Amino acid sequence: MIQDPGDDCIVWPYAKNDGGYGAIWRSGRNHPAHRLALLSISEPPTATHEAAHGPCHNRLCVNPRHLSWKTSAENKADKMRDGTDNNGEANGMRKLTTMQVAEIRERYATGQHTHRSLGAEYGVSHSNIGHVVNYRTRTVS
């Protein structure tokens, strides 16, 4: 019989993925521990639903009471509302700051710099500079 998990966070003490979520190696690949915790009590409503963290916003929490099935858009909206989204400078994988992006756009607009020269100077690829100057990204990861 499974015990009632209560209302406190159950913090995953083992491996984490690059996003800081608990991870379990299963069937030849890593799976988010919180997703497997939620699958232990219910199936997702559709194949496109994600396991989303609720009131605690703790990426390592695997308490099924803190988790729910949401669409990607609903999960993203919750992250934006709660300040836990990792876009822009909050993304630990980013290469450029918001200030550097503005700088690159200004310098490129002068016509004195190429994508390649700016990429070499800022330590990113020329195609990433293209994304920046064409407003396809705020920061580059």
C-alpha positions in Angstrom: 0.0 0.0 0.0 1.3 3.5 -0.9 1.5 5.9 1.9 -0.2 9.4 1.7 2.7 11.7 0.6 1.3 14.6 2.7 1.6 18.3 1.7 5.3 18.8 2.0 7.8 18.7 -0.8 9.4 15.3 -1.5 12.8 16.4 -2.7 14.5 14.1 -5.3 17.9 13.2 -3.8 19.5 11.6 -6.8 20.6 12.6 -10.3 19.5 15.8 -11.9 19.2 16.7 -15.6 20.7 19.9 -17.2 17.5 21.8 -16.3 17.8 21.1 -12.6 15.0 18.5 -12.5 15.3 15.1 -10.9 16.2 12.5 -13.5 15.8 8.7 -13.6 17.6 6.5 -16.1 15.1 4.1 -17.5 14.7 2.2 -20.8 18.0 3.6 -22.1 17.4 7.3 -21.5 16.8 9.9 -18.7 13.3 10.7 -17.7 12.1 13.6 -15.5 11.5 12.2 -12.0 8.5 14.4 -11.5 6.8 13.1 -14.6 7.3 9.5 -13.5 5.9 10.4 -10.0 2.8 11.9 -11.6 2.5 8.8 -13.9 2.5 6.7 -10.8 -1.0 8.1 -9.9 -2.5 9.1 -13.2 -2.0 8.9 -17.0 -1.7 12.2 -18.9 -5.0 13.4 -20.5 -3.3 13.5 -23.9 0.2 12.7 -25.3 0.9 16.4 -25.4 0.4 17.1 -21.7 3.4 17.8 -19.5 4.0 17.1 -15.8 3.9 20.6 -14.3 5.0 21.7 -10.8 2.3 23.4 -8.7 2.5 25.5 -5.6 6.0 24.7 -4.6 7.8 25.5 -7.9 10.6 23.2 -6.7 12.2 21.5 -9.7 13.3 18.6 -7.5 9.9 18.0 -5.9 8.3 14.7 -6.8 5.2 14.9 -4.5 2.3 14.0 -6.7 0.1 16.5 -4.8 2.4 19.3 -6.1 2.2 18.1 -9.7 -0.5 18.2 -12.4 -0.9 17.6 -16.1 -0.8 20.7 -18.3 -0.3 21.6 -21.9 3.0 23.2 -22.8 1.3 26.6 -23.2 -0.3 26.3 -19.7 3.0 25.2 -18.1 4.9 28.1 -19.8 2.2 30.6 -18.7 2.6 29.4 -15.1 6.4 29.7 -15.3 6.1 33.2 -16.6 3.5 34.2 -13.9 5.6 32.7 -11.1 9.0 34.0 -12.3 10.4 30.5 -12.7 10.8 30.6 -16.5 14.4 30.2 -17.6 14.3 32.4 -20.7 16.8 35.1 -21.4 19.4 35.7 -18.7 17.7 33.3 -16.3 18.8 30.5 -18.7 22.1 29.0 -17.3 23.0 27.9 -20.8 22.9 31.3 -22.4 26.0 32.8 -24.0 25.1 36.5 -24.2 23.6 38.9 -21.8 20.7 41.2 -22.7 23.3 44.1 -22.7 25.6 42.3 -25.1 22.6 41.6 -27.4 21.8 45.3 -27.5 25.5 46.1 -28.1 25.7 43.6 -31.0 22.6 45.0 -32.6 24.0 48.6 -32.4 27.4 47.6 -33.7 26.0 45.6 -36.6 23.7 48.4 -37.6 26.8 50.7 -38.2 27.7 48.4 -41.1 31.3 48.1 -39.8 31.0 44.6 -38.5 30.0 41.2 -40.0 28.3 38.3 -38.4 31.6 36.4 -38.4 33.6 39.2 -36.8 31.0 39.8 -34.0 30.7 36.1 -33.5 34.4 35.7 -33.0 34.5 38.7 -30.6 31.6 37.5 -28.5 32.5 33.8 -28.6 29.4 32.6 -30.5 28.7 31.4 -34.0 28.1 33.7 -36.9 24.6 32.2 -37.3 23.8 33.1 -33.6 24.8 36.7 -34.4 22.4 36.5 -37.3 19.6 35.4 -34.9 20.4 38.3 -32.6 20.6 41.0 -35.3 17.4 39.7 -37.0 15.5 39.7 -33.6 14.9 36.0 -33.6 16.3 35.7 -30.1 17.0 37.8 -27.0 20.0 35.9 -25.7 21.8 33.0 -27.3 22.1 29.6 -25.8 
